[in-house]
Amino acid sequence: MAAHTFIAISELHPNFSHLTVAGIIIGKTDVKSFPDRKNIGVDRFTFSFTIKDSPDFFINVTAWGNDGYINGLSNSFSTGDCVIIENPLVTNKDPEKGDRFCPTTPSLYRLLVSEAHSQVCLCADMSTIDRLLPLIHLPAKDSGDFYSLADIVANGQKLDGTVINILAAVKSIGELKQFTTSDRRNGQRLEVKLFDDSVSSFPLVCWDREAIQLVQTMIPKETVLFIADAKISFDSFRNGMTATVNSKTIITVNPDTREASLLFSYAKEVSESGALDQDEKPEDVPVDSITDVYTVSQLKQKAQENPEAFFGITYSFMSRLDLDSSVSKVIKTRCSRCKFLVTEDAQSCTNLLCPGRDQAFLATTGFDLLVDFTDHTGTLQACSLRSPVAEKILGCTTEEFTSLNDGERTAMKWKFLLERCKIYVKISPSTKLRSGTRGVVVACSVADPGEVKQHMSALLQQL
């Protein structure tokens, strides 16, 4: 179908009939059902979606019908698809009824779609698709009208119950939790951790399947979101604020805006520096709570299958521990705010995207090693061993270490290389920005022979 046959959203009017509209879907709700007041015992089904055909105009579309038609129509397209809508009914918006629960749009109208009169199909015209696709990266609200995560935290309960816009990057995506409500309806919940240059972790909760499916396609630490009309609530269990995706929310993935570009650069920088991995300090996790035991190959396998970081124990040898390298390779200085490596005598952070560049410079110096673990199944390379965990493992401070001679450092190294160790480790999966499984040592000690024997017996039973 040629592009010139479409009516622009900005030109729609209730007097129009037999019209055709094309747009890219920027938001979509789950299917819902309601008792049909005209036919007792029969349910009517409905869902809504929002389409955009130009940088400044988008409109809500609501479909009504029976179970088969509505679920079939909903399953035929997703957010990000380009669709053609033939013969919809153009009606005035009703802010007191259905439109109160739909995204806010610049159009005065909404479109109604029914099986008897309308048709919705995927667009196959490449020129139209090429015109529409860039619109998916334009936020539904003014690109400068958003709260930083620090603003939300600072305002606290003053924002409880409000609906606001948020610009943030995806830190991690949790596991999908499914449940059954008291009235026997199936539900689901997924939590995303957001971050920006002011707050390292903030929860975003999704309840709708459509929102969850969209979120599950995102790549943590490489995705920036503009979340229009997220609901902010005070969570008494966490004693903090949370954001929730609702039927009014439109999520723009990797927005084409200056602010989003700056945040993406910051996210890439802190991801590559390892700052996000260090944010959840391994020593803050009680070692006693880590009980799952893995071989090295099992750690690697789970990291490939699980997008979330996890903790475990491995009985392995440290096959690389370069304590006898030059001191500058064992002890390093990092910016306290962004964890960027700096020289020991630095007066400022050299990371141009450091959130503390306008503040007094703070740096920390400590052990900063990469170690390898090896067992009978393989080797886990380049795991991070940093202070203060390293000081507990090595049994000395950085000051004491620098006073050791070469022979004493070598003896300390072989103390671990010759013995099988019980290593508590945090594993982070690879990303596009950082290939390979990343490990962070939580704790380590020479393994008890009895424990090792018991562990090996358990492994043999699994074979």
Backbone torsions as a table, in degrees:
resi	resn	phi	psi	omega
1	MET	NA	133.8	-176.5
2	ALA	-73.6	147.9	-175.8
3	ALA	-64.8	-29.2	-174.4
4	HIS	-72.3	-9.4	178.8
5	THR	-84.3	-7.1	-178.1
6	PHE	-83.8	144.7	172.1
7	ILE	-91.9	128.4	179.3
8	ALA	-68.4	146.1	178.9
9	ILE	-58.1	-36.4	-179.0
10	SER	-66.5	-17.9	-176.6
11	GLU	-103.7	0.0	-176.7
12	LEU	-63.8	147.7	178.2
13	HIS	-153.6	145.8	-179.2
14	PRO	-58.3	-20.9	179.6
15	ASN	-75.5	-13.4	-177.7
16	PHE	-75.6	144.5	174.5
17	SER	-138.7	160.2	180.0
18	HIS	52.0	43.8	-178.7
19	LEU	-99.3	164.4	177.3
20	THR	-131.5	131.3	-178.2
21	VAL	-123.1	141.1	175.3
22	ALA	-121.4	144.1	179.0
23	GLY	-167.9	166.4	175.0
24	ILE	-100.2	137.0	-176.2
25	ILE	-77.9	120.5	-179.3
26	ILE	-108.3	-5.5	178.0
27	GLY	-166.1	152.7	-176.1
28	LYS	-158.0	140.3	-179.6
29	THR	-104.3	168.2	174.3
30	ASP	-73.5	159.1	174.4
31	VAL	-73.0	136.4	176.5
32	LYS	-128.4	158.3	178.9
33	SER	-128.4	150.1	179.9
34	PHE	-139.0	148.0	175.1
35	PRO	-61.8	135.4	177.9
36	ASP	-81.1	115.3	-176.2
37	ARG	-66.9	-22.6	-179.1
38	LYS	-87.1	-23.3	-179.1
39	ASN	-128.0	98.6	-177.0
40	ILE	-61.2	133.3	178.6
41	GLY	87.4	-0.9	-179.9
42	VAL	-112.0	139.9	177.9
43	ASP	-102.3	145.0	170.3
44	ARG	-104.3	145.0	-176.7
45	PHE	-116.7	148.1	-177.8
46	THR	-153.8	154.8	166.8
47	PHE	-155.8	163.9	-178.4
48	SER	-126.9	155.2	171.7
49	PHE	-146.8	162.7	-175.8
50	THR	-121.6	129.0	180.0
51	ILE	-117.8	151.9	-178.9
52	LYS	-129.6	136.8	179.6
53	ASP	-126.0	0.4	178.2
54	SER	-158.4	165.0	-178.0
55	PRO	-57.1	-29.0	-172.5
56	ASP	-109.1	-5.7	-174.1
57	PHE	-130.3	133.3	172.8
58	PHE	-150.5	161.3	-171.7
59	ILE	-147.0	150.3	177.0
60	ASN	-87.0	142.8	178.7
61	VAL	-124.9	129.9	178.8
62	THR	-119.2	131.3	178.3
63	ALA	-110.6	135.9	177.4
64	TRP	-125.1	148.4	176.3
65	GLY	166.0	-164.4	179.8
66	ASN	-83.0	174.3	-175.6
67	ASP	-55.2	-51.8	-175.9
68	GLY	-61.9	-44.2	-177.6
69	TYR	-67.1	-47.4	-174.4
70	ILE	-69.7	-45.2	179.5
71	ASN	-67.6	-36.2	176.3
72	GLY	-64.8	-41.7	178.8
73	LEU	-66.6	-44.2	-179.3
74	SER	-61.8	-38.0	-178.3
75	ASN	-75.8	-9.7	-174.3
76	SER	-85.6	-10.3	178.7
77	PHE	-154.5	162.3	-178.1
78	SER	-135.7	171.8	174.3
79	THR	-57.9	132.7	-177.8
80	GLY	100.5	-13.2	177.2
81	ASP	-81.5	149.9	174.0
82	CYS	-97.3	129.0	-175.7
83	VAL	-126.9	158.7	173.3
84	ILE	-117.7	129.1	-179.9
85	ILE	-114.0	117.2	-179.8
86	GLU	-102.7	132.0	174.4
87	ASN	56.9	46.9	171.4
88	PRO	-76.2	161.1	174.2
89	LEU	-93.1	126.3	178.7
90	VAL	-92.2	119.1	-179.7
91	THR	-128.0	160.0	176.2
92	ASN	-70.3	145.2	175.6
93	LYS	-67.8	146.5	176.9
94	ASP	-121.0	93.7	-175.0
95	PRO	-64.5	-15.6	-178.9
96	GLU	-89.7	-10.4	-177.1
97	LYS	-119.6	-120.9	-172.7
98	GLY	-60.8	-34.4	-176.4
99	ASP	-69.2	-15.2	178.2
100	ARG	-65.8	-22.6	-177.2
101	PHE	-108.1	9.9	179.9
102	CYS	-108.2	162.0	177.0
103	PRO	-57.6	145.6	176.1
104	THR	-71.7	128.4	-178.2
105	THR	-125.1	157.2	177.8
106	PRO	-76.8	-13.3	-179.3
107	SER	-77.7	147.8	176.4
108	LEU	-79.7	-9.1	-170.5
109	TYR	-123.8	174.3	170.0
110	ARG	-137.6	161.8	-180.0
111	LEU	-108.5	139.5	175.1
112	LEU	-112.8	136.6	-178.4
113	VAL	-123.3	133.3	177.1
114	SER	-135.1	157.8	-177.4
115	GLU	-65.3	-35.0	-175.1
116	ALA	-71.6	-33.0	-170.5
117	HIS	-116.5	-20.3	-168.3
118	SER	-122.3	165.3	174.8
119	GLN	-142.4	135.7	176.3
120	VAL	-124.0	127.4	179.4
121	CYS	-143.6	160.2	177.3
122	LEU	-68.0	140.9	179.1
123	CYS	-74.8	134.5	179.6
124	ALA	-113.9	-3.9	-178.6
125	ASP	-82.7	114.8	-172.5
126	MET	-65.1	-35.6	179.3
127	SER	-65.0	-37.1	177.4
128	THR	-69.7	-43.2	178.8
129	ILE	-60.5	-45.5	179.8
130	ASP	-61.1	-32.5	178.9
131	ARG	-74.0	-34.8	-173.4
132	LEU	-86.4	-34.4	-172.2
133	LEU	-53.9	-43.2	-179.5
134	PRO	-61.0	-19.5	-176.3
135	LEU	-70.0	-20.5	-178.3
136	ILE	-65.5	-20.3	-177.6
137	HIS	-98.7	11.8	176.8
138	LEU	-103.0	122.0	-177.9
139	PRO	-58.9	152.7	179.2
140	ALA	-76.8	-12.3	177.2
141	LYS	-125.2	171.0	176.9
142	ASP	-51.9	127.1	-173.8
143	SER	-62.9	-20.0	178.5
144	GLY	-95.9	-1.7	-177.0
145	ASP	-97.5	83.2	179.3
146	PHE	-152.8	161.0	174.4
147	TYR	-96.2	137.5	166.8
148	SER	-76.7	162.9	179.0
149	LEU	-64.7	-32.0	177.1
150	ALA	-65.4	-37.1	177.1
151	ASP	-61.4	-41.6	-179.4
152	ILE	-65.6	-46.3	-179.7
153	VAL	-63.2	-41.6	-178.0
154	ALA	-66.0	-39.4	180.0
155	ASN	-75.5	-26.0	175.2
156	GLY	54.2	-132.4	-173.6
157	GLN	-68.9	-9.0	173.4
158	LYS	-62.1	-26.5	-179.1
159	LEU	-92.9	-1.2	-176.9
160	ASP	-55.9	122.5	178.3
161	GLY	88.6	-3.8	-178.8
162	THR	-87.0	164.4	177.3
163	VAL	-117.8	121.5	-173.8
164	ILE	-136.9	171.0	174.9
165	ASN	-100.7	143.7	-178.0
166	ILE	-131.5	137.3	169.3
167	LEU	-115.5	119.2	-177.1
168	ALA	-157.6	163.9	176.8
169	ALA	-102.3	156.1	179.6
170	VAL	-85.2	121.2	177.6
171	LYS	-90.3	-46.7	179.7
172	SER	-157.6	157.6	179.0
173	ILE	-121.2	122.9	-176.1
174	GLY	-77.6	-178.3	178.6
175	GLU	-81.7	147.8	177.3
176	LEU	-72.8	125.3	177.6
177	LYS	-106.6	126.8	178.9
178	GLN	-112.2	146.8	-176.4
179	PHE	-152.3	169.7	176.6
180	THR	-120.6	129.0	-178.3
181	THR	-77.2	171.6	-178.5
182	SER	-63.2	-26.3	177.7
183	ASP	-97.4	22.7	170.7
184	ARG	68.0	25.8	172.5
185	ARG	-93.5	141.6	178.1
186	ASN	-80.5	138.4	178.2
187	GLY	-134.0	170.8	-179.8
188	GLN	-149.3	157.5	-178.9
189	ARG	-149.5	136.6	176.9
190	LEU	-139.3	135.3	-178.6
191	GLU	-113.8	133.5	177.9
192	VAL	-111.5	138.6	172.9
193	LYS	-97.4	124.5	178.5
194	LEU	-102.6	161.0	172.0
195	PHE	-152.5	159.9	170.6
196	ASP	-145.9	-163.3	-176.3
197	ASP	-80.9	5.3	-179.9
198	SER	-118.8	-27.5	-178.2
199	VAL	-135.7	133.8	-173.4
200	SER	-87.4	-14.1	179.4
201	SER	-161.4	127.8	-179.8
202	PHE	-147.6	133.1	-173.5
203	PRO	-83.1	136.6	170.4
204	LEU	-121.9	123.5	-174.4
205	VAL	-107.5	132.8	177.5
206	CYS	-117.7	132.4	178.7
207	TRP	-111.4	-30.6	-176.0
208	ASP	-81.9	143.1	179.7
209	ARG	-60.4	-39.2	-177.9
210	GLU	-63.1	-44.6	178.9
211	ALA	-65.7	-40.0	-179.6
212	ILE	-64.1	-43.5	179.3
213	GLN	-62.1	-38.0	177.9
214	LEU	-65.5	-45.8	-177.8
215	VAL	-64.0	-37.2	-176.3
216	GLN	-68.5	-12.3	176.6
217	THR	-88.2	-7.5	-174.7
218	MET	-81.5	152.8	178.2
219	ILE	-103.9	114.8	-179.7
220	PRO	-56.2	143.1	177.0
221	LYS	69.7	2.3	177.9
222	GLU	-130.0	9.2	-176.5
223	THR	-127.5	130.0	175.2
224	VAL	-109.9	139.0	-178.2
225	LEU	-121.3	136.8	163.7
226	PHE	-105.2	112.9	-175.0
227	ILE	-105.5	103.7	-179.6
228	ALA	-85.1	127.5	176.3
229	ASP	62.1	54.4	170.2
230	ALA	-85.9	142.0	178.9
231	LYS	-86.7	131.8	-179.8
232	ILE	-104.5	133.0	-178.3
233	SER	-138.2	154.7	172.7
234	PHE	-91.1	124.2	179.8
235	ASP	-99.5	107.8	-176.5
236	SER	-67.1	-29.1	179.5
237	PHE	-66.0	-43.0	177.8
238	ARG	-83.6	-18.0	-172.8
239	ASN	59.7	44.8	-179.4
240	GLY	-162.2	178.7	-176.7
241	MET	-89.6	149.1	174.3
242	THR	-135.3	156.8	174.5
243	ALA	-111.1	146.3	-179.2
244	THR	-131.2	137.0	173.5
245	VAL	-81.6	129.1	177.6
246	ASN	-128.5	-170.7	-174.3
247	SER	-68.9	-16.1	178.4
248	LYS	-90.4	-11.4	-172.1
249	THR	-78.5	136.7	170.0
250	ILE	-123.0	123.4	-179.1
251	ILE	-101.7	120.9	175.7
252	THR	-102.2	120.0	-176.9
253	VAL	-89.4	129.2	-178.7
254	ASN	47.1	66.4	-176.9
255	PRO	-60.5	146.6	178.2
256	ASP	-88.8	69.7	-179.7
257	THR	-136.8	159.6	-179.8
258	ARG	-63.3	-43.7	-177.6
259	GLU	-62.6	-41.3	179.6
260	ALA	-68.2	-37.0	178.6
261	SER	-63.0	-42.0	177.9
262	LEU	-63.4	-42.0	-179.8
263	LEU	-67.8	-37.5	178.0
264	PHE	-62.3	-42.0	178.4
265	SER	-62.8	-41.2	177.9
266	TYR	-63.9	-44.2	-179.3
267	ALA	-60.8	-41.7	178.9
268	LYS	-63.9	-41.4	-177.3
269	GLU	-65.2	-48.4	-177.4
270	VAL	-72.0	-28.1	176.7
271	SER	-66.8	-45.4	-179.3
272	GLU	-68.2	-30.1	-178.8
273	SER	-77.6	-14.5	-177.4
274	GLY	85.1	6.1	-176.4
275	ALA	-63.1	-37.0	-178.9
276	LEU	-68.5	-34.7	177.5
277	ASP	-68.5	-33.9	-179.0
278	GLN	-79.2	-18.0	-175.8
279	ASP	-58.6	-47.1	175.9
280	GLU	-85.6	85.5	-170.6
281	LYS	-57.6	125.8	-177.1
282	PRO	-59.4	-30.6	-178.3
283	GLU	-73.0	-11.4	176.8
284	ASP	-80.0	-13.4	177.8
285	VAL	-90.0	120.8	-179.6
286	PRO	-57.6	125.2	-179.2
287	VAL	-60.1	-34.6	-179.1
288	ASP	-63.0	-22.3	-178.6
289	SER	-82.0	-10.5	179.0
290	ILE	-92.3	112.3	-173.1
291	THR	-126.8	-19.6	-176.7
292	ASP	-71.8	130.0	-178.2
293	VAL	-106.3	136.1	-178.0
294	TYR	-133.9	153.1	162.2
295	THR	-82.9	169.7	179.0
296	VAL	-60.8	-42.6	-179.7
297	SER	-65.0	-34.3	177.8
298	GLN	-68.4	-36.8	175.6
299	LEU	-61.0	-44.8	-179.9
300	LYS	-64.8	-41.8	-178.7
301	GLN	-64.4	-44.8	-179.7
302	LYS	-65.5	-35.7	178.5
303	ALA	-63.7	-33.8	178.4
304	GLN	-72.1	-32.6	-175.1
305	GLU	-90.9	-18.7	-172.6
306	ASN	-118.9	118.4	-179.7
307	PRO	-74.7	-10.4	-178.1
308	GLU	-95.6	148.6	172.7
309	ALA	-66.5	149.8	179.0
310	PHE	-146.5	165.3	-178.5
311	PHE	-114.0	150.3	177.7
312	GLY	-163.6	173.9	177.7
313	ILE	-116.3	138.1	172.5
314	THR	-133.3	135.6	175.4
315	TYR	-93.2	98.7	-172.4
316	SER	-140.7	167.3	171.3
317	PHE	-93.4	142.3	168.7
318	MET	-78.5	106.5	-176.9
319	SER	-90.3	-7.8	174.1
320	ARG	-145.9	122.8	178.5
321	LEU	-153.4	90.4	-168.9
322	ASP	-83.6	60.1	178.6
323	LEU	-72.6	-20.9	-178.6
324	ASP	-94.4	13.6	171.1
325	SER	-74.6	178.7	175.8
326	SER	-62.7	149.3	-176.2
327	VAL	-56.3	-34.9	-178.0
328	SER	-65.1	-19.0	177.5
329	LYS	-92.5	-11.0	-179.7
330	VAL	-103.0	-38.8	-178.7
331	ILE	-116.9	124.6	-176.1
332	LYS	-132.5	163.0	179.7
333	THR	-115.1	133.7	-180.0
334	ARG	-129.3	151.0	172.9
335	CYS	-62.2	133.5	-177.1
336	SER	-68.0	-23.6	-175.0
337	ARG	-91.2	-46.5	-175.6
338	CYS	-110.3	-2.4	178.8
339	LYS	66.4	17.2	178.9
340	PHE	-73.5	139.7	178.4
341	LEU	-68.3	132.6	177.5
342	VAL	-133.6	165.7	176.3
343	THR	-75.1	158.0	-175.2
344	GLU	-61.2	-31.9	-177.8
345	ASP	-100.4	16.4	-177.6
346	ALA	-62.7	143.2	177.5
347	GLN	-103.1	-10.1	178.9
348	SER	-155.8	161.2	179.1
349	CYS	-77.6	135.4	-179.7
350	THR	-86.8	-2.9	176.4
351	ASN	-79.1	112.0	-176.7
352	LEU	-63.3	-19.9	-177.9
353	LEU	-103.1	11.4	179.6
354	CYS	-62.7	130.3	-179.4
355	PRO	-67.5	-12.1	-178.1
356	GLY	-107.9	19.9	-176.1
357	ARG	-63.6	-26.7	-179.5
358	ASP	-92.0	5.9	-178.0
359	GLN	-116.3	171.5	178.5
360	ALA	-60.2	135.6	-175.7
361	PHE	-72.7	131.4	176.6
362	LEU	-127.5	134.2	-179.9
363	ALA	-136.2	153.7	176.8
364	THR	-125.2	140.2	178.8
365	THR	-115.3	133.4	-179.3
366	GLY	-167.6	178.7	175.2
367	PHE	-60.6	138.4	-176.7
368	ASP	-149.8	81.9	-172.0
369	LEU	-114.9	156.6	167.9
370	LEU	-112.5	125.9	-177.3
371	VAL	-123.9	154.3	175.7
372	ASP	-111.1	142.4	174.7
373	PHE	-113.4	138.7	179.8
374	THR	-135.4	133.1	168.3
375	ASP	-132.2	-165.7	-175.5
376	HIS	-69.8	-8.8	-177.8
377	THR	-103.8	-11.1	-179.6
378	GLY	150.0	-168.6	-176.9
379	THR	-126.7	133.7	172.6
380	LEU	-101.8	112.8	-170.6
381	GLN	-95.9	155.7	169.5
382	ALA	54.9	49.1	174.1
383	CYS	-84.5	143.2	-175.9
384	SER	-83.4	130.6	174.8
385	LEU	-128.0	107.2	-174.0
386	ARG	-127.1	164.5	174.2
387	SER	-67.5	150.7	1.5
388	PRO	-87.3	-3.6	-179.6
389	VAL	-60.1	-43.0	-178.1
390	ALA	-60.2	-37.8	-179.4
391	GLU	-64.3	-38.3	178.5
392	LYS	-67.0	-40.7	-177.7
393	ILE	-70.1	-46.6	-175.8
394	LEU	-79.0	-19.8	178.1
395	GLY	76.6	25.2	177.5
396	CYS	-154.3	159.0	176.2
397	THR	-86.5	170.6	177.3
398	THR	-63.6	-36.1	179.0
399	GLU	-64.5	-43.1	178.8
400	GLU	-66.4	-37.2	-179.1
401	PHE	-64.7	-41.8	-177.9
402	THR	-66.1	-20.3	179.6
403	SER	-85.9	-8.3	180.0
404	LEU	-76.2	148.1	174.8
405	ASN	-86.1	174.8	-175.5
406	ASP	-59.3	-40.8	-179.3
407	GLY	-63.8	-40.7	-178.9
408	GLU	-68.5	-36.4	177.3
409	ARG	-67.2	-40.0	178.6
410	THR	-65.4	-39.8	178.3
411	ALA	-63.5	-39.8	177.9
412	MET	-63.7	-41.1	179.1
413	LYS	-60.0	-49.0	-175.8
414	TRP	-73.1	-15.8	173.8
415	LYS	-59.1	-35.7	-179.1
416	PHE	-93.6	-35.1	-176.9
417	LEU	-67.0	-27.3	-177.0
418	LEU	-88.2	-10.9	-173.6
419	GLU	-117.1	144.8	171.1
420	ARG	-74.2	131.1	-175.5
421	CYS	-111.3	153.7	170.9
422	LYS	-97.2	106.1	-171.1
423	ILE	-110.4	121.6	172.9
424	TYR	-92.0	126.1	-172.1
425	VAL	-137.5	146.0	171.6
426	LYS	-103.0	127.2	-176.4
427	ILE	-111.4	128.3	175.0
428	SER	-115.0	130.8	-179.7
429	PRO	-66.4	164.0	178.1
430	SER	-74.9	159.7	174.6
431	THR	-131.6	176.7	177.7
432	LYS	-64.1	-29.7	-179.0
433	LEU	-81.4	-24.5	-176.4
434	ARG	-141.2	106.8	-177.4
435	SER	-80.8	155.4	176.4
436	GLY	86.5	149.9	177.7
437	THR	-68.1	136.7	-178.7
438	ARG	-111.2	127.4	179.6
439	GLY	-115.8	144.4	175.3
440	VAL	-126.8	124.0	-178.3
441	VAL	-73.3	126.4	178.0
442	VAL	-94.1	-41.9	178.6
443	ALA	-162.2	159.3	-178.8
444	CYS	-158.8	140.5	175.3
445	SER	-153.1	159.9	175.4
446	VAL	-63.0	129.1	-173.1
447	ALA	-73.0	143.1	174.3
448	ASP	-71.8	128.9	-177.8
449	PRO	-54.7	-37.1	179.2
450	GLY	-64.6	-40.4	177.6
451	GLU	-63.7	-42.5	-179.1
452	VAL	-62.2	-43.9	-180.0
453	LYS	-61.9	-43.2	179.4
454	GLN	-63.9	-40.3	179.6
455	HIS	-64.8	-44.3	-179.7
456	MET	-65.4	-36.2	177.7
457	SER	-63.8	-41.4	179.2
458	ALA	-64.2	-38.6	178.1
459	LEU	-64.1	-41.9	-179.7
460	LEU	-63.4	-35.1	179.3
461	GLN	-68.6	-26.9	179.5
462	GLN	-75.8	-22.4	-176.2
463	LEU	-76.6	NA	NA
